[in-house]
Every structure is written in structure tokens, then in C-alpha cells.
Amino acid sequence: MNSRGNDRSWQTGRSQAERVFLVGVEFLARPTTKRGGKRPSAEDAGASLETGSSSPARKLAAGKVPPVARAARNAASPLQAPEHGHQPFSAEESMAELRELATSAGGSVIGEFLQRRQKPDPATLIGSGKLEELQGAVASSSPDVVIFDHELTPSQQRNLERQVDSRVIDRTQLILDIFARHARTREGQLQVELAQLQYLLPRLTGRGVEMSQLGGGIGTRGPGETQLETDRRKIYRRIKHVKVQLENVRRIRSQQRQRRESVPIATVALVGYTNAGKSTLFNALTNAGVLESARMFATLDPTLRSVTLPSKRQVLLSDTVGFIRNLPHTLVSAFRATLEEVQRASLILQVADVTSPVAGEQQEQVEEVLRELESQDKPRLYVMNKVDLLPAMKRGSLQNSDRVVHVSAAKGLGLDSLKEHIDAQIEEDAVRRISLRVPQSEGKALSTLDAKARVYAREYRDGYVELDVEAPESVLRKMKSFARK
């Protein structure tokens, strides 16, 4: 890597937007398996424009998905309906997403091009002709960084930087940078740092003379450890330290969760593709004031808030980081402490942008991350967001079902129906209907019922209040002495 390769300005941000040049690559051929099926190789798993990079994608391709996950994948999804046009990301749509990512990282796109070829070049990913074209484009536009919409091997990254004489990063490093910019809590910063260190480790070799191996022969033997080995040892030590700190975070979070679970309050986790409107929906349901932004990964640190359902039960709603196509495996691993809220949730609200032409493919990417978290078999409610952006005729034809609710978080449409659906699927602190006869002198009990129960009928007789109520078991246990025989 050239001297600019170690520049931390991309990670820390500058006062003005960096000039970026984007390069997209679409591979038309894929290696075949012995059985004749096609799947990504180990080198380009995660690099294809249509296949995720995480280990579940490889498990899917190899046919090693557990039966429950297979059933979840094969089940009819609301995002695969004809009107949503379930289709893979095209190369152009993938480039549009890369453009959004670059903007979210604070960059200003000054140029881009896309190449379609049969297979990746082992040395530079793109073909020699396209590489010459890239050299000319970089020389004429002088970008601060060239970003590839593809995961680059360490050798490909070094070769490209030597050829184009500019800093080169790949999609994974770009996503890591965005996470680093948006992490606010100590936990989030630790998780991002761990992912960055794991990404950097195999890329140390060739970062300049100061990191190269010492040669053999007279006069070339060093005093002992090489700079490369020293750097590796430092990174390994830092990774170990960060993991210990994250384990402490996990332990504290587990203790907090155990205290929560001692009270019968269910947790509902919001998941979905980045920029699907999760934070807007979270704010609409909880009035939490979480940052809402059209930029990708605006929400990184988890937030928990309580929501009161129509049955007067309370649930904890958890906002999580958005998922994305080819989400780096190191990030999924590093963010396990945060994503444990998804694993422990009683119900998952899977939020999708109903206006997206690739909603079905985005859905599959979310499914892959849920499989990696072993949460694919949890109860699911699909929340189709942004219906206010649909034409009026199409919006009027939308129908809710047991699995699907249509809402507009920004306009507050359909939120009452969504709460009813959540209420119907939550099993914790079950709701029961009962008749009570409460003395009028029991003001505390009557006010509790007004606050935490649905009162269907109320009559005053002989100093008593006779009520027909529906309330959670936690409330009814306190009222058992007033139950009518």
C-alpha cells in the first residue's frame, strides 16, 4: 500500500467532503459445484452483486441450512408479492447503493464506472483494459479515494493502489468507516474497533518498507522481531483487550436483561434493511427522539423504550442497526452483544420500504443476518413502511393480515393497527377477561384498573364498583380478592 494507505483521515473525517471515485463490477459467471449447481468460491463469496458474504450465504449455497431456516426461506414472503417484484439487485441498483454509502461516509462522488466481466482478475479484480481506463480517470479527476463495490483481497488492494497511485478501499472498509462515524456509546465504539482490527490484520503485509520482512544474508539480519511481526503482535494484543471489554459489556447487559426478565415484560425488536424507516417508526411508537436520517446506518447504538399496547400491557421496543447486502461478517460478529436483543426478543418487527423496487432482495439479506444470529424461527410481523409514498389507488388496495401490517411511520398511518397486531402476538403476561366487585373505598385498586386494564362495563351498587375488565395476569393477581364468585 502506498504512503496514503495509512492515512486515518478517511476514518476520522475531514472538515470538507472527500472526493471519491466509484468502481462497480458485475461477474456474469460463477464457479460450479460437483453436483452441477452454482455457488460463489471462497475468494468471491460476498463479492457477487447477488449473494451475501456472510457464512450463512455459503451455508445456503452448500445446502446446509437447518430445516427451520429452509422453511423460513421458502415460506411466501409479503415482499415477494407480484406488486413488489421480487428481483435481485441489478448492477445499477448496487452502484446506487454504493453512492448512498459514500455520501453517508461524508464523501462527494466525482465519477464512477461499471464493468461486467465473466470472472474476477486474481491480481486486480478488474480487467487490464478497465484498469488503464481507471488510471486515466483517476489521473484526470484526482480523487482522494477510489471505492470498489466489491470485497478486495489484500493483494488486490495493494496492486490497485500501485497502479492507480491513489488510495483504494472496498465496500467492507467503507461500511466500517460509516459505523465508526456513527458510534456514540463506548460499547458501539469498541464493537467497531474490533471489526476494524480484524479487517486490518491480514492487510498489514506490504504496507511499505517499514513493515516488510527483513531479508536473509550478511548485513540483513535484524535484531530479532520484524516490524510486521511487531505490528501484528500489537493488533492481536489490542483485539484481546477489546474482546475482554466487550465481554464485560455483555455481562452487564445480561445482568440488566435478567432483571428485566424477572418482570413479565416482552421485548420486541425492530429489524430491517438500512434506511427502511426503523428509527422513524421507533420514534412514532415511543416518542424517544432517536436520530432520524435518510443516510445509511444513522442508528448504530441500540435503544430500548417501553410501549403501551391496547391491552394496557407494556413491551420494550428495541431499535437496532440496519442490515445491508454483503454486511461484513466481522461486523455481525463484533456486534453480537448489541444484536443479542434480537436473539432474546419475543417478537421481531421486520420493517421494509414498501416503495423499494428491490424489497424482496432486501428481505432476503435481512433473512441471512437473522439466520446468522440464529433468530430465523422467532415470531415475525412484517411492517410495510412508507405507504404514504404510494399512489392513492394502490394504497387503498393494501390489506393487512395476521403477518403483515402497512404503515407510514412518518405520517403516523396504521400505528394503532400495528399495536393491535403486536398485542395479539405477545404471549408474556397473558390477558384475561374477568368480573370484579371492588369496594369504592379501594381507590388505589380502582385507579390501577383504570390505568392498566380495559374496562368494558362499570356499575356502582351498595358501596361497590362492579366491573367487567380485561387485564394482564400481573394485574389480575393483585385483584384476585375482588373477583366475583
N, C-alpha and C positions, 0 to 999 in steps of 0.2 A: 504493500500500500504506500502511496506517496506521502509526503510530509503532511499534506492536508487531511489524510485519513484519520489522524489522531485528533483533529480539531474538535473540541467539545461544543462549538457554537451551535451545531445542529441540535444537540441535546438540551442546551440551556436556553436557546432562543436569543434572538437579536432584537435591537430596537426597531429595525426595519425588516420587511419581509425578505426572505432569501429567494433568489431566482432559481427556479427548478425546471429541469427538462425531464419529461416523462417518456419512458420506453415500455411499450406493451408487446408481448409475444404470445401468439396462439399456436400451439402444436397440434397438428392435424392427425398424426399417427401416434398410437400408443403400443407399448410392448404387449405381447400376448402371453397368456399363461399356457401351461402344458395342456390344459383342457380346452384351449381354444378361446377362452374368454379374454377380455382386455382389462388391464389394470395398470396403474402407474408403477414405474420402477421405484426402487429405493431412492434413486437420485432425484427424480422429478415428482415424487409423491408430495403433494402440496403445491406443486408448481403449475399443474394444469389449470386452465381457466375454468374447468368444470368440476374439479374434485378437490376436496379439502385436504389439508396437510397433516392433520392430527392422526393419531394412531387409530381411532375408530374408522377413519376413511379406509385405511389399509385393511382393517378387520372386515369392513363391509365388502371391499373388493375381493378378499380372500374367502368370503362366505362364512366367516367365523362369528357372525353376530348372534348373540343369545336369542332364543325363541321369542322372548318378550319384546326385545328390540326389533326383531324382524316383523313381529305383528304390528308394533307401533309404526314402523316404516311403511308397511303395506296397507295399513288402515287408510280409508279415504280421508283426506285432509280437506278442511274447508278452503284452504288456499290452492287446492288443485282443481277447483271447480272451473268449468269452461270460461266463465266470465273473468277469471283471474289469469287464465292462460299459463298453466304451469309449464315453464320452459327454462332451460339453463341460461346462465349468464352468457351473453354474446361477448365477443372481444371488445366491442364498442362500449357496452354497458360496464364491463370490467374496467376499462380506461376511465369512464366517467366516475366510477367509484374511487379509483386511484387519484383522480383530480380532486375529489372531495377530501380524501385523506390528506393530500398535500396541503390543501387550503387549511384544514383543521390543524396542521402542524405549523402554520404560520408562513407557508410558502406562497410564492407568486409564480404561477405556471407561465413560462415564456415560450414553450414549444413542446411538441410531442410527436412521436410517430409509432406506428404499429407494424409488426412483422408477423406474417403467417408462414410457418415452415413445417416440414414433416417431423423433425425431432430436434432436440437441443444440441448445440455445439458443445462438446465437453469442455473446451477451453474458454469460450467467451459467451456461451449461451446462444447468441445471435450469429448469423452468417457473416462471412468476411465482407461481402458487399454492403450489407447493412451496417457493419462496423465502420467501414470507410465513410458511409453517409453520416453516421453518428459523430465521427471525428470532425467532419466538416461543419455539422450543425453546432457542435459544442464550441468549435473554434470561432464561429461567427457570432454566436449569441452569448458566450462567456457565462454560463450558468454557475451558480455556487455549488450545485449538487445535481447529479443525474440519478433519477429514481427508476428502478426496474419493477414492473408489476409481476414479479416472479421472485421466488427464493433463489438467491445466488449461493453457490458453494464458495468457500473461502478463496480457492484458486481462481474461480471465475471473477470474483470481485477484484482481486489483485490484478489479474490480466487486463480487465476492462479499464481500471484506473490508469495503468501504464499506457494503454492505447489511446485513451481519450484525454489524458492529462487533466482529469477533473475528479472530484470526489464522487464516488459511486456508492449508493446504498440500495438495498432491496426493500420489498414490501414489508417484510418482517421487522427490519430495523426502523422503518417509518412508523409502523404501529407502536413499537416500543417507545419511540420518541413522543408520540401523542399521549401515551399512557403516562410517561414521565412528566409531561407538561401539566396534566390534569390531576395528578395525585396530590391530595391535600393533607390527608391524615398520615401519621407516622407509619401505620400499617400499610397503606397504599404505596407509600414511597419505598418501603422495604420490599414489597412484592415486585414492584417494577425493577428495583435494583437487582434483585435475584435473577429475574428474567434477562436483564441486560448482561449480567456477568456470565450467565450460561450461554448466551448468544456470542459473547466476545471471545470466550475461551478458545474455541477451535480456530479463531481468526487471528491469533497472535503471530503465527509463523509468517515471516515475510514482511513484517511491518517496518522494515528498514534495517540498516546495518547494526544499529544499537540493539536489535532483538535477534540478530541472526546467530546461528550456531558457530562456535569457533572452529576453525579448520584444523587439520592434522599436520604434523611435521614440525621441524625445528622452528622455533620462534613464534609458533601459532598456538601453543598450548596455553590456556588461560589459568588463572589462579584456582579454579575449581568450578563453581557454578556459572553457567552462561546466563546472559541477560534474559533470554527466553524462558529458561527454567525458573529464574527468579520471579519473573512476571507471572508465570503460571502458578508458582507456589503462593504468591501474594493473592491471586484471584481465588485459588482454592481455599485459602485461609479466610478470605472475606466472605465467600459463599457459605462456608461453615458457620461463620459468625452471624450472617443474616438469617440462615435457617434456624439457628438457636433462638434468635429474637422473634422470628415468626412463630416458632413453636410455643414461645411464651404467650404471644398474642392468641394463638389457637387455644391454649389452656384457659386463658382469661375469658375468651369468647365462649368456651364450653361451660365454664362455671356460670356465666351470665345466662346461657341457654338453659342450664339445669334449673336455675332459679325461676326462669320464665315457665319452663315446662311443669314446675310444681303447681302452677296455676293453670286451669284448663283454658288456655288461650291459644288458638291455632295461628300458625304463620302462613301467610300467602305470599309467594314470591313472584315478582314481575320479571319475565324474561322476554327476549326478542332480539331481532336484528337491530344493529345500531341505527339510531335516528328513526325508530318506528314510533316514537312518541311515548316511551315508558315514563320518563320523568314528568311530562305534562299530565299524563294520566295519574301518576302518583300524587302530584300536587292537587289535581282536581278532586281526588278522593280523600286526601288527608289535610290539605291546606298547609303543607310542610314548607313550601318556599324553596324546594330544591331547584338548582340551576336548570333552566330550560334553554336549549340551544339547538340550532339546526346543524351545528358542527358535530362530527362524529366523535363518540366517546366523551361527550361533555360531562357525563356522570361516570365517575370511576369508583369513588368511595361509597360503600354501602350505607343505606339509611333505613331505619325502622321507625314506623309510626303506626299508631292504632287507628282503626276504622270501626265505627259502629254500624252494624248491619240492621236490616229491618226488624229482625227478631230481637233486637237490643243486645245481642251478643257482640263482643268486641273481638277483632282479629288484628294481628300485627301484619302490616303490609311492608314488604322488603323490596327496595329498588336495587337493581343490580346492574353491573356493567353490560353494555350491549355486546352481542356476539357479531361476528363478521366472517365472511368467507375466508378460508385459509387462516383462521385465528392461530397465531403461533402456539405450538404445543407448550413451549416454555412458559407462556403467559397463563395457559389453562392450569398448568402445574403450580406456578407461583401463586396464583390467585385462589387456590383451593380453600384457604382459610376464609376468604370472603364469600366464595361460592358455596360454602357449607350451608348457608341459609337456604339455598335452592335444594340441597340434598335433604334438609330437615323439614322442608315445607310440607304442610298438609295438602296444599293445592298450588298448582302453578298456573299463573295467568300468562299465556303466551300471546304477546302483543305483536300485531303485524300491521303494516301500512297497506290498507286495502286498495290504494291507488297505484301501488308499485307494479309495473309490468312483469317483474321477476319475483313476485311474492312467493310463489311456490318454491323456487330455488332457495330463496332466503329462509323459508321454512325448513328445508332440508339441512341447511347449515346449522340452524338452531338445534335441530334434532341430533346432529352429530355431536355438538358440545354437550347436550343433555346425556347422550349415551356415554360420553367420556366421564361425566360426573355420576354415572350410574343412577340417573334420575328419570330415565325414559319411561318407566312404568308408573310414575306418580299420576294422581288425578290431574286432569288438564282441562282448562277452559280457554278457548281461543277467543281473543278480543281483537276484533277487526276495527282498527282505529282510522281516523281521518275520513269518515264517511261524509263530512261536510264538503269535501273537495270533489265528490262525485256529482254527476248531473242529477237534477231533481228527479227525473223519471227513474233512473237507476237506483237512486237512494230510496225511493218509495217502494221498490220491489224487494228490498232486502228483508229477509225473515230470520229472526233469532231462533235458536234451537237449544236443546239441553247442553250442547257442546260449544255453541258459537253465539257470541253477542256482538252486535255492531254498535260502535260508539264514536263520538267525536270528543276527545278529551279537551281540545282547545275551545270548543263551543259548549261543552257540558251536556251533550246529547247522549241519551242512553245510559247514563250513570246509575239511575235508580234501578233499571232493569239489570245492570251488571251486578249491583249489590244483591239483588234478589237471587240471581244465579249463584253468586258466591255463597250466600246463605244456604241455598239448597244443597250445596256440595260439602259443606263443612260438617264433620261428624263430632268434633270436640264439643263438650258441654251441650249435649243434645237438648233440643227444645221440646217441651211437652205442654199440652193444654190441660188446665185444671180449674176447679171451682174452689174459691176460698171464702171464708167468713172471718173478717178481721175486725176486732173492736175499734171503734172510732178513736179511742184513746191511744192506739198504737200508731202514732204519727210517723215514726221512723220506718215502720214496715210499709205503710201506705205510700210514703214518698219513694221508697226503694222500688216498689212495684211500678209506680208511675215512671221512674227513670229507666228501669231495666226489664220491663215486661210489656207485652202488648195487651192492653185491656179491651176486651170485646164487649163487656157489659158491666154496669155498676149500679147497685141499688142500695139505698140506706134504709135499714129496718132495725128498730128497737136497740139503737146504740151500736149497731154493727154495720159494716160495709160488705155486701155480698158481691163478689167479683168473679167474672169469667175471664181468665187470663191465659196467655201463652208465654212461657218464660224458660230460660235455660235452667238446667238441673242445678247449677251452682246457686241460683236464686231460690229455686223451689225448696232446696234443702233447708234454707233458713225460714221458710214459710210452712213447713210440714205441720206445725201445731195448729195452723189456721185452716188446714184442708177440711172441706166438708165431707162428712161421712156418707 
